């Protein structure tokens, strides 16, 4: 029998589909590129294995330089004392730190060149937050304490991610005379690998003469490391959209409800043998529950968030209908009939082609329209990625009938349905775009170059994910990493989308959209959301240690308190940046909708809490990047503080650009 197990897994991750679908207020930080050389020295702690099998910590300085990029291209260079001394995870952390520092302080990431120099060998993502502080200090002209060190990964919104080996890092800091060590706020107790005892990290630091302080975000850490408060956007209430926008959303929800009714009617007309199975019935009932939640939210006035449940209701109902039809086909025409039915997918090809034409034809004219357009590009990225994933499966289907073959067929069917719904969502947002006017899009804004920087950040996260999650799991199962990647992509739709986006969609985007404004805007949008998706994957599988069942579903989050802290901070940070966008008179419908959806998800089950984290990060990034590139950030800063601590161009940068070692490609 045709199982819908994998097709139903597709729906669990469908929260990303409705993401049809920001830099902090820095009153005295530079708003453009750094324009003279700034330097900072920070102390990194690390640990490794000793010859006797124990663990040893080290503490060494890192020298950071930030300056203008002579050719307007973002560059991050890594200087080593010996060949291969720094690993891929270290380089990835450097790229992430550069991007995070740029967006947190409103300097232009496109025209920034960062150099990171370290003596000796090092790898791992645990210096991400420290490198962020070092880059910020170099740009702003602040001095970092010479007797302080830090360990902690960095998330897109500036929150501090978990790391390991802290007892030994304390020892390394003590050996170098450090008086202060900052660690992620989620950690208080950890195993000492040498004594095999659980130690209280704060007390252990005291015993070594080191004050250990737990920090949850970059703002707390920066002040402790420099004695200077890093400017942050003011606290804000949850974002709201105008009544006129709410009316438009309500109209769109009605369209989705009508689409849901059509699926329901078609489902009910199917023969009992096709639809009355445990899997199909479960999907059907989830659709009924989702439409009920949509109506409940509408009654509570949560218009923007209710649209997500309307889309979810459609996903469940159409997947139930499609699975039932495949079951019917299998019963009457066998396995070959099911494969032929799924390969007859011109209906999806036509929808994707029509939406591609609309994206090329209906490019935004104003910043308000651009905000909506960026959201439509995210849904397009997801839909095209899923279409490619479905075609790859169908092109390589086994010739013989088997349980595995039928599971692959169900997976392809699910991808095609979700891709089709994504295209409907793109159309909705393109329709919304017409309702906005506002400020014309600034000329000569390098959208594509900024997208390239975001691409580096997403690639960095994916590289770290490979090192920390894919490769160790593949080794534990004695399988090749590529085989494990494929297996994981089939069970975690977010991972599959990020993988396909990086390898197949983004490098070939011109084939979909041509070379023009549509390509520039889409490339930026898709890289923003690929970056936040990749970061969410890393948080889920590594930082939070999600436990999964055999189908890839999350069963438990061991670090539940950490997830709660991350959600609270992400909620607050995205509110602040969306509010700045709205105060500038720019349209914040898309990030406001993402925030509302995230807030609802954060109150539901564990898988949806994890999705909420990515939604908050996406909302925050959307608002920050749009505000910086529109020039609004610079205008707001000039009004608040005319004195600019920016740096002047380095005349030697052009000659050094070709010789400096670079990483993160």
C-alpha positions as CSV (number, residue, x, y, z in Angstrom):
1,X,0.0,0.0,0.0
2,X,1.1,3.6,-0.7
3,X,2.2,5.1,2.6
4,X,1.8,8.9,3.2
5,X,4.2,8.9,6.1
6,X,6.8,11.0,4.3
7,X,4.2,13.1,2.6
8,X,2.8,14.0,6.0
9,X,6.2,15.0,7.2
10,X,6.3,17.6,4.4
11,X,3.3,19.3,6.0
12,X,4.9,19.5,9.5
13,X,7.5,21.8,8.0
14,X,5.0,23.8,5.9
15,X,5.2,26.7,8.3
16,X,8.0,28.0,6.2
17,X,5.7,28.1,3.2
18,X,3.6,31.0,4.7
19,X,6.7,33.0,5.2
20,X,5.5,34.9,2.1
21,X,6.7,36.7,4.1
22,X,16.6,44.4,10.3
23,X,20.2,46.2,11.8
24,X,20.0,47.8,15.2
25,X,19.5,51.5,16.0
26,X,23.0,52.8,16.5
27,X,22.9,56.4,17.5
28,X,26.7,56.9,17.2
29,X,27.9,54.0,15.1
30,X,28.7,54.4,11.4
31,X,25.9,54.0,8.9
32,X,28.0,53.4,5.8
33,X,31.1,51.3,5.3
34,X,34.0,51.6,7.6
35,X,36.1,54.3,6.1
36,X,39.5,54.1,7.9
37,X,41.3,51.2,9.4
38,X,40.0,50.1,12.8
39,X,41.8,47.5,14.9
40,X,40.9,45.3,17.9
41,X,42.4,42.5,19.8
42,X,40.3,39.8,21.5
43,X,41.2,36.7,23.5
44,X,39.8,33.4,22.2
45,X,39.6,30.3,24.4
46,X,39.5,26.7,22.9
47,X,40.2,23.2,24.0
48,X,41.5,20.0,22.5
49,X,42.6,16.5,23.2
50,X,45.9,15.8,25.0
51,X,48.1,12.8,24.0
52,X,47.0,11.0,27.2
53,X,43.3,11.2,26.1
54,X,42.4,14.1,28.4
55,X,41.4,17.6,27.5
56,X,43.4,20.8,27.7
57,X,42.3,24.4,27.3
58,X,44.2,27.3,25.6
59,X,43.8,31.1,25.4
60,X,45.3,33.1,22.6
61,X,44.8,36.6,21.1
62,X,43.1,37.3,17.8
63,X,43.9,40.4,15.9
64,X,41.1,42.0,13.9
65,X,41.2,44.8,11.3
66,X,38.1,46.4,9.7
67,X,38.3,48.8,6.8
68,X,36.7,49.8,3.6
69,X,36.7,47.4,0.7
70,X,38.3,49.1,-2.3
71,X,36.1,47.5,-4.9
72,X,32.8,47.5,-2.9
73,X,32.9,43.8,-2.4
74,X,32.6,42.2,1.0
75,X,35.7,40.4,2.0
76,X,36.7,38.4,5.1
77,X,40.4,37.3,5.2
78,X,42.0,34.8,7.6
79,X,45.7,35.1,8.3
80,X,47.4,31.9,9.6
81,X,50.8,31.3,11.2
82,X,51.1,27.9,9.3
83,X,49.4,26.2,6.4
84,X,45.9,24.9,7.3
85,X,46.1,26.1,10.9
86,X,42.5,27.4,10.9
87,X,39.6,25.1,10.0
88,X,36.4,25.5,8.0
89,X,34.3,26.1,11.1
90,X,36.6,28.9,12.3
91,X,36.3,30.6,8.8
92,X,32.6,30.1,8.9
93,X,32.3,31.7,12.3
94,X,34.3,34.7,10.9
95,X,31.9,35.2,8.0
96,X,28.9,35.0,10.4
97,X,30.5,37.4,12.8
98,X,31.2,39.9,10.0
99,X,27.6,39.8,8.8
100,X,26.1,40.0,12.3
101,X,28.4,42.9,13.3
102,X,27.4,44.8,10.1
103,X,23.7,44.4,10.6
104,X,23.8,45.1,14.4
105,X,25.6,48.4,13.9
106,X,24.3,49.6,10.6
107,X,27.6,49.7,8.7
108,X,27.4,48.6,5.1
109,X,28.3,44.9,4.8
110,X,28.9,45.3,1.0
111,X,31.8,47.6,1.3
112,X,33.5,46.1,4.3
113,X,36.8,44.2,4.5
114,X,37.6,42.3,7.7
115,X,40.9,40.6,8.5
116,X,41.2,38.0,11.3
117,X,44.7,36.9,12.4
118,X,45.4,34.0,14.8
119,X,48.6,32.3,15.9
120,X,48.4,28.6,16.0
121,X,45.8,26.0,15.1
122,X,42.1,26.5,15.8
123,X,38.7,25.3,14.5
124,X,35.0,25.3,15.7
125,X,32.2,27.8,15.8
126,X,32.5,28.8,19.4
127,X,34.3,32.0,18.8
128,X,31.5,33.5,16.7
129,X,30.3,35.9,19.4
130,X,33.8,37.0,20.4
131,X,34.7,37.7,16.7
132,X,31.5,39.7,16.4
133,X,32.6,41.8,19.4
134,X,36.0,42.3,17.9
135,X,34.7,43.5,14.6
136,X,32.2,45.8,16.2
137,X,35.0,47.3,18.4
138,X,37.3,47.7,15.4
139,X,34.6,49.6,13.5
140,X,33.4,51.7,16.4
141,X,36.8,52.5,17.9
142,X,36.2,50.9,21.2
143,X,38.8,49.0,23.2
144,X,38.3,45.4,24.4
145,X,39.5,44.4,27.8
146,X,42.9,42.7,27.5
147,X,42.2,40.5,30.6
148,X,38.9,39.2,29.3
149,X,38.0,36.2,27.0
150,X,34.8,34.7,25.7
151,X,33.3,31.6,24.2
152,X,29.9,31.3,22.5
153,X,28.4,30.9,19.0
154,X,26.5,33.8,17.4
155,X,23.0,33.6,16.0
156,X,21.5,35.9,13.3
157,X,19.8,38.2,15.8
158,X,22.8,38.6,18.2
159,X,21.8,35.9,20.7
160,X,24.6,33.7,22.0
161,X,24.5,30.0,21.1
162,X,25.7,27.0,23.2
163,X,29.2,25.6,23.0
164,X,31.2,22.8,24.8
165,X,34.4,22.2,26.7
166,X,33.9,25.2,29.0
167,X,35.7,23.7,32.1
168,X,38.8,23.3,30.0
169,X,38.4,26.8,28.5
170,X,38.3,28.2,32.0
171,X,41.6,26.4,32.7
172,X,43.1,27.9,29.5
173,X,41.9,31.4,30.4
174,X,43.4,31.1,33.9
175,X,46.7,29.9,32.6
176,X,46.9,33.2,30.5
177,X,46.0,35.4,33.4
178,X,42.4,36.2,32.3
179,X,40.2,37.8,35.0
180,X,36.9,37.5,33.1
181,X,35.4,34.8,30.9
182,X,32.0,35.2,29.3
183,X,30.1,32.0,28.5
184,X,26.7,31.3,26.9
185,X,23.8,32.0,29.3
186,X,22.4,28.5,29.0
187,X,25.4,26.9,30.7
188,X,26.0,26.6,34.4
189,X,26.9,22.9,34.9
190,X,29.1,20.8,32.6
191,X,31.2,17.7,32.6
192,X,35.0,18.1,33.2
193,X,36.4,15.5,30.8
194,X,39.5,15.0,32.9
195,X,37.9,14.4,36.3
196,X,34.6,12.9,34.8
197,X,32.7,15.1,37.3
198,X,30.0,17.7,36.7
199,X,31.3,21.1,37.7
200,X,29.5,24.4,38.5
201,X,31.2,26.6,35.9
202,X,30.9,29.8,37.9
203,X,32.4,28.1,41.0
204,X,35.1,26.4,39.0
205,X,36.1,29.7,37.5
206,X,36.3,31.2,41.0
207,X,38.6,28.3,42.1
208,X,40.9,29.3,39.2
209,X,40.8,33.0,39.8
210,X,38.6,33.7,36.8
211,X,35.2,35.5,37.0
212,X,32.8,33.5,34.8
213,X,29.8,35.5,33.6
214,X,26.9,34.0,31.7
215,X,25.5,36.2,28.9
216,X,22.5,35.7,26.6
217,X,23.1,38.2,23.9
218,X,25.8,40.4,22.2
219,X,24.6,43.6,23.9
220,X,25.3,42.2,27.4
221,X,28.6,40.7,26.2
222,X,29.8,43.9,24.4
223,X,29.3,46.1,27.5
224,X,31.2,43.6,29.7
225,X,34.0,43.3,27.3
226,X,34.4,47.0,26.4
227,X,32.7,49.0,29.2
228,X,30.7,50.7,26.4
229,X,27.0,50.1,25.8
230,X,26.3,48.9,22.3
231,X,23.4,51.0,21.0
232,X,20.2,49.0,20.6
233,X,16.8,49.9,19.1
234,X,14.3,50.9,21.7
235,X,11.9,48.4,23.1
236,X,8.7,48.2,21.1
237,X,5.2,46.6,21.3
238,X,4.2,43.8,19.0
239,X,4.0,45.1,15.4
240,X,0.6,45.8,13.9
241,X,-0.4,46.4,10.4
242,X,-2.9,49.0,9.3
243,X,-6.7,48.3,9.0
244,X,-6.4,48.6,5.3
245,X,-3.8,45.9,5.1
246,X,-5.8,43.7,7.5
247,X,-8.8,44.0,5.1
248,X,-6.6,42.9,2.3
249,X,-5.3,39.9,4.3
250,X,-8.8,39.0,5.2
251,X,-9.7,38.9,1.5
252,X,-6.8,36.7,0.9
253,X,-7.8,34.4,3.7
254,X,-11.2,34.0,2.1
255,X,-9.5,32.9,-1.1
256,X,-7.6,30.3,0.8
257,X,-10.7,29.1,2.6
258,X,-12.5,28.7,-0.8
259,X,-9.5,26.7,-2.0
260,X,-9.7,24.6,1.1
261,X,-13.5,24.0,0.5
262,X,-12.7,22.8,-3.0
263,X,-10.1,20.3,-1.7
264,X,-12.6,19.1,0.9
265,X,-15.3,18.6,-1.7
266,X,-13.0,16.7,-4.0
267,X,-11.8,14.6,-1.1
268,X,-15.3,13.7,-0.1
269,X,-16.1,12.6,-3.6
270,X,-13.3,10.0,-3.6
271,X,-14.1,6.4,-3.1
272,X,-14.1,5.0,0.4
273,X,-11.3,2.6,-0.3
274,X,-9.0,5.5,-1.4
275,X,-9.6,7.8,1.5
276,X,-10.4,5.7,4.5
277,X,-6.9,4.9,5.6
278,X,-5.2,5.9,8.8
279,X,-2.6,8.2,7.1
280,X,-5.1,9.9,4.9
281,X,-7.7,10.4,7.6
282,X,-5.0,11.9,9.9
283,X,-4.1,14.5,7.3
284,X,-7.7,15.3,6.6
285,X,-8.4,15.8,10.3
286,X,-5.3,18.0,10.7
287,X,-6.7,20.2,7.9
288,X,-10.0,20.5,9.8
289,X,-8.2,21.5,13.0
290,X,-6.1,24.1,11.1
291,X,-9.1,25.7,9.6
292,X,-10.7,25.8,13.1
293,X,-7.6,27.5,14.5
294,X,-7.7,30.0,11.6
295,X,-11.3,31.0,12.5
296,X,-10.4,31.2,16.2
297,X,-7.5,33.6,15.5
298,X,-9.7,35.7,13.2
299,X,-12.2,36.0,16.1
300,X,-9.4,37.1,18.4
301,X,-8.3,39.8,15.9
302,X,-5.1,38.0,14.9
303,X,-5.6,38.5,11.2
304,X,-2.0,38.3,10.0
305,X,-1.2,35.1,11.9
306,X,-4.5,33.4,10.9
307,X,-3.4,33.3,7.3
308,X,-0.8,30.8,8.2
309,X,-3.4,28.3,9.6
310,X,-5.5,28.9,6.4
311,X,-2.5,27.8,4.3
312,X,-1.8,24.9,6.6
313,X,-5.4,23.7,6.2
314,X,-5.0,23.7,2.5
315,X,-1.7,21.8,2.7
316,X,-3.2,19.1,4.8
317,X,-6.4,18.8,2.8
318,X,-4.6,18.8,-0.6
319,X,-2.1,16.3,0.7
320,X,-4.9,14.1,2.0
321,X,-6.6,14.3,-1.4
322,X,-3.4,13.7,-3.4
323,X,-2.4,10.7,-1.2
324,X,-5.9,9.2,-1.6
325,X,-5.8,9.6,-5.4
326,X,-2.4,7.9,-5.4
327,X,-3.8,5.1,-3.4
328,X,-6.7,4.7,-5.8
329,X,-4.3,4.7,-8.7
330,X,-2.1,2.1,-7.1
331,X,-5.1,-0.1,-6.5
332,X,-6.2,0.1,-10.1
333,X,-3.0,0.6,-12.1
334,X,-0.3,-0.5,-9.8
335,X,3.1,1.0,-9.1
336,X,3.8,2.1,-12.6
337,X,0.4,4.0,-12.7
338,X,1.4,5.9,-9.6
339,X,4.8,6.9,-11.0
340,X,3.2,8.0,-14.3
341,X,0.6,10.0,-12.5
342,X,3.2,11.9,-10.5
343,X,5.4,12.5,-13.5
344,X,2.5,14.1,-15.4
345,X,3.2,17.4,-13.6
346,X,2.8,20.0,-16.3
347,X,0.2,21.7,-14.1
348,X,3.0,22.6,-11.7
349,X,5.5,23.5,-14.4
350,X,2.9,25.9,-15.8
351,X,2.3,27.6,-12.5
352,X,6.0,28.0,-11.8
353,X,6.6,29.4,-15.3
354,X,3.7,31.9,-14.9
355,X,4.9,33.0,-11.5
356,X,8.4,33.4,-12.9
357,X,7.0,35.7,-15.6
358,X,5.1,37.7,-13.0
359,X,8.2,38.2,-10.8
360,X,10.1,39.5,-13.8
361,X,7.2,41.7,-15.0
362,X,6.0,43.1,-11.6
363,X,9.2,44.3,-10.1
364,X,8.7,46.9,-7.3
365,X,9.0,50.6,-7.8
366,X,8.9,51.7,-4.2
367,X,10.5,50.6,-0.9
368,X,7.0,49.6,0.4
369,X,6.5,47.4,-2.6
370,X,10.0,46.0,-2.3
371,X,9.3,44.8,1.2
372,X,6.4,42.7,0.0
373,X,8.3,41.6,-3.1
374,X,11.1,40.2,-0.9
375,X,8.5,38.0,0.9
376,X,7.1,36.7,-2.4
377,X,10.7,35.7,-3.4
378,X,11.0,33.6,-0.3
379,X,7.9,31.6,-1.1
380,X,9.2,31.3,-4.7
381,X,12.5,30.0,-3.5
382,X,10.8,27.3,-1.4
383,X,8.5,26.3,-4.2
384,X,11.2,26.0,-6.9
385,X,13.4,24.1,-4.5
386,X,10.6,21.6,-3.7
387,X,9.8,21.3,-7.4
388,X,13.5,20.4,-8.1
389,X,13.5,17.9,-5.2
390,X,10.3,16.2,-6.5
391,X,11.7,16.0,-10.1
392,X,15.0,14.5,-8.8
393,X,13.0,11.8,-7.0
394,X,10.7,11.0,-9.9
395,X,13.7,10.9,-12.4
396,X,15.3,8.2,-10.2
397,X,12.4,6.1,-9.1
398,X,13.2,2.4,-8.7
399,X,11.8,0.2,-11.5
400,X,10.3,-2.4,-9.2
401,X,7.5,-1.9,-6.7
402,X,8.6,-1.9,-3.1
403,X,7.8,-0.2,0.2
404,X,10.8,2.1,-0.2
405,X,9.7,3.0,-3.8
406,X,6.2,3.9,-2.6
407,X,7.6,6.1,0.2
408,X,9.6,8.0,-2.4
409,X,6.5,8.4,-4.5
410,X,4.6,9.8,-1.5
411,X,7.4,12.2,-0.8
412,X,7.5,13.5,-4.4
413,X,3.7,14.0,-4.3
414,X,4.0,16.0,-1.1
415,X,6.8,18.2,-2.5
416,X,4.7,18.9,-5.6
417,X,1.6,19.9,-3.6
418,X,3.6,22.2,-1.3
419,X,5.4,23.8,-4.3
420,X,2.1,24.4,-6.0
421,X,0.8,26.1,-2.8
422,X,3.9,28.2,-2.6
423,X,3.2,29.6,-6.1
424,X,-0.3,30.6,-5.0
425,X,1.3,32.4,-2.1
426,X,3.7,34.2,-4.4
427,X,0.8,35.4,-6.5
428,X,-1.0,36.7,-3.3
429,X,1.9,38.8,-2.3
430,X,2.4,40.2,-5.8
431,X,-1.2,41.2,-5.7
432,X,-0.7,42.9,-2.4
433,X,2.2,44.8,-3.8
434,X,0.0,46.9,-6.0
435,X,-1.7,48.4,-2.9
436,X,1.5,50.2,-1.8
437,X,3.2,53.4,-3.0
438,X,5.7,55.2,-0.9
439,X,9.4,56.2,-1.3
440,X,11.0,55.3,-4.6
441,X,13.7,52.6,-4.4
442,X,17.1,54.3,-4.1
443,X,19.2,54.2,-7.3
444,X,22.6,52.5,-7.3
445,X,21.8,50.3,-4.3
446,X,23.9,47.1,-4.7
447,X,21.2,44.6,-3.9
448,X,23.0,41.7,-5.5
449,X,26.3,42.4,-3.7
450,X,24.5,42.4,-0.4
451,X,22.8,39.1,-1.4
452,X,26.3,37.7,-2.1
453,X,27.3,38.6,1.5
454,X,24.2,36.8,2.8
455,X,25.1,33.9,0.6
456,X,28.5,33.6,2.3
457,X,26.8,33.7,5.7
458,X,24.3,30.9,4.7
459,X,27.2,28.9,3.2
460,X,29.1,29.4,6.5
461,X,26.2,28.0,8.5
462,X,25.8,25.1,6.2
463,X,29.5,24.3,6.4
464,X,29.3,24.3,10.2
465,X,26.2,22.1,10.1
466,X,28.1,19.7,7.9
467,X,31.0,19.5,10.3
468,X,29.0,19.3,13.6
469,X,25.9,17.3,12.5
470,X,26.1,15.6,9.1
471,X,29.7,14.2,9.3
472,X,29.6,12.9,12.9
473,X,26.2,11.2,12.3
474,X,27.3,9.7,9.0
475,X,30.5,8.3,10.7
476,X,28.4,6.9,13.6
477,X,26.3,5.0,11.0
478,X,29.3,4.0,8.9
479,X,27.8,5.7,5.8
480,X,29.2,8.3,3.4
481,X,28.3,11.9,4.3
482,X,26.5,12.4,0.9
483,X,24.2,9.4,1.6
484,X,23.4,10.9,5.0
485,X,22.8,14.3,3.5
486,X,20.3,12.8,1.1
487,X,18.6,10.9,3.9
488,X,18.3,13.9,6.1
489,X,17.0,16.1,3.3
490,X,14.2,13.6,2.8
491,X,13.2,13.8,6.5
492,X,13.9,17.5,7.3
493,X,12.3,19.6,4.6
494,X,14.1,22.8,5.8
495,X,17.4,21.1,5.3
496,X,16.4,19.9,1.9
497,X,15.3,23.4,0.8
498,X,18.6,25.0,2.1
499,X,20.7,22.3,0.3
500,X,18.9,22.6,-3.0
501,X,18.7,26.4,-2.8
502,X,22.5,26.6,-2.3
503,X,23.4,24.1,-4.9
504,X,20.7,24.3,-7.6
505,X,18.5,27.4,-7.3
506,X,20.7,30.4,-6.4
507,X,23.6,29.5,-8.8
508,X,21.1,29.2,-11.6
509,X,18.6,31.9,-10.6
510,X,19.2,33.9,-13.9
511,X,17.7,30.9,-15.8
512,X,14.4,31.4,-13.8
513,X,14.2,35.2,-13.7
514,X,16.6,36.6,-16.3
515,X,19.2,39.3,-15.6
516,X,17.7,42.4,-14.3
517,X,16.0,44.0,-11.2
518,X,14.0,40.9,-10.5
519,X,17.2,38.9,-10.2
520,X,18.8,41.4,-7.9
521,X,15.9,41.6,-5.5
522,X,15.2,37.9,-5.6
523,X,18.9,37.0,-5.0
524,X,18.9,39.2,-1.9
525,X,15.7,37.9,-0.5
526,X,16.5,34.3,-1.1
527,X,19.8,34.6,0.6
528,X,18.4,36.4,3.6
529,X,15.9,33.5,4.2
530,X,18.4,30.8,3.3
531,X,20.7,32.3,5.9
532,X,18.1,32.3,8.6
533,X,16.9,28.8,7.7
534,X,20.5,27.4,7.9
535,X,21.0,29.1,11.3
536,X,17.8,27.6,12.5
537,X,18.9,24.1,11.4
538,X,22.2,24.6,13.3
539,X,20.3,25.7,16.4
540,X,17.9,22.8,16.2
541,X,20.3,19.9,15.6
542,X,23.4,21.2,17.5
543,X,22.8,24.1,19.8
544,X,19.5,22.8,21.2
545,X,20.3,19.1,20.7
546,X,16.9,18.1,19.3
547,X,16.1,14.4,19.8
548,X,14.4,12.8,16.8
549,X,12.4,9.7,16.1
550,X,13.1,7.4,13.1
551,X,11.0,9.6,10.8
552,X,13.0,12.7,11.7
553,X,10.3,14.3,13.9
554,X,11.4,16.2,17.0
555,X,10.4,14.3,20.1
556,X,12.2,16.3,22.7
557,X,14.4,19.4,23.2
558,X,16.9,18.7,26.1
559,X,17.7,22.4,26.4
560,X,14.2,23.6,26.7
561,X,15.1,26.6,28.9
562,X,17.6,27.7,26.3
563,X,14.9,27.5,23.6
564,X,12.7,29.6,25.8
565,X,15.4,32.2,26.2
566,X,16.2,32.3,22.5
567,X,12.5,32.8,21.7
568,X,12.0,35.6,24.2
569,X,15.0,37.5,22.9
570,X,14.2,36.9,19.3
571,X,10.6,38.2,19.9
572,X,12.0,41.3,21.5
573,X,14.7,42.0,19.0
574,X,12.5,41.6,16.0
575,X,9.8,43.9,17.6
576,X,12.5,46.6,18.0
577,X,13.7,46.5,14.4
578,X,10.3,46.2,12.8
579,X,9.2,49.2,14.9
580,X,12.1,51.2,13.5
581,X,11.1,50.3,10.0
582,X,7.5,51.5,10.7
583,X,8.7,54.7,12.3
584,X,10.5,55.5,9.1
585,X,7.3,55.3,7.3
586,X,8.2,52.0,5.5
587,X,5.9,49.1,4.9
588,X,6.4,46.4,7.5
589,X,3.6,44.1,6.5
590,X,5.8,41.1,5.7
591,X,8.1,41.1,8.8
592,X,5.0,42.0,10.9
593,X,3.2,38.9,9.6
594,X,6.2,36.7,10.2
595,X,6.4,38.0,13.7
596,X,2.7,37.4,14.3
597,X,3.0,33.8,13.0
598,X,6.1,33.2,15.1
599,X,4.3,34.4,18.2
600,X,1.5,32.0,17.6
601,X,3.8,29.1,16.9
602,X,5.9,29.8,20.0
603,X,2.8,28.9,22.1
604,X,2.3,25.5,20.4
605,X,4.2,22.2,20.4
606,X,8.0,21.8,20.3
607,X,8.4,21.5,16.5
608,X,6.4,24.7,16.0
609,X,8.5,26.5,18.7
610,X,11.5,25.7,16.7
611,X,9.9,27.0,13.5
612,X,9.0,30.2,15.5
613,X,12.6,30.8,16.2
614,X,13.4,30.8,12.4
615,X,10.4,33.0,11.8
616,X,11.5,35.6,14.3
617,X,15.0,35.6,12.8
618,X,13.6,36.0,9.3
619,X,11.4,38.9,10.4
620,X,14.3,40.6,12.2
621,X,16.7,40.2,9.2
622,X,14.1,41.4,6.7
623,X,13.5,44.6,8.7
624,X,17.2,45.2,9.4
625,X,18.5,44.6,5.8
626,X,15.7,46.6,4.2
627,X,16.3,49.5,6.6
628,X,20.0,49.6,6.0
629,X,19.9,49.3,2.2
630,X,17.1,51.8,1.8
631,X,19.2,54.5,3.5
632,X,16.7,54.9,6.3
633,X,19.3,53.7,8.9
634,X,21.7,56.4,7.9
635,X,19.1,59.1,7.9
636,X,17.8,58.1,11.4
637,X,21.4,58.0,12.7
638,X,22.2,61.4,11.3
639,X,19.1,62.9,12.9
640,X,20.0,61.3,16.3
641,X,23.8,61.9,16.3
642,X,25.5,63.9,13.6
643,X,28.9,62.8,14.7
644,X,30.0,59.7,12.6
645,X,32.7,57.5,13.9
646,X,33.2,55.9,10.5
647,X,36.5,55.2,9.0
648,X,38.1,56.8,5.9
649,X,39.1,54.7,2.9
650,X,42.5,53.0,3.2
651,X,44.5,54.0,0.1
652,X,46.5,50.8,0.2
653,X,43.5,48.5,0.3
654,X,43.3,48.1,-3.5
655,X,46.8,46.8,-3.7
656,X,46.5,44.5,-0.8
657,X,43.1,43.1,-1.9
658,X,44.6,40.7,-4.4
659,X,47.2,39.3,-2.0
660,X,45.3,38.9,1.3
661,X,44.3,35.3,2.1
662,X,40.5,35.0,2.1
663,X,38.1,32.4,3.2
664,X,34.4,31.5,3.4
665,X,33.9,31.0,-0.3
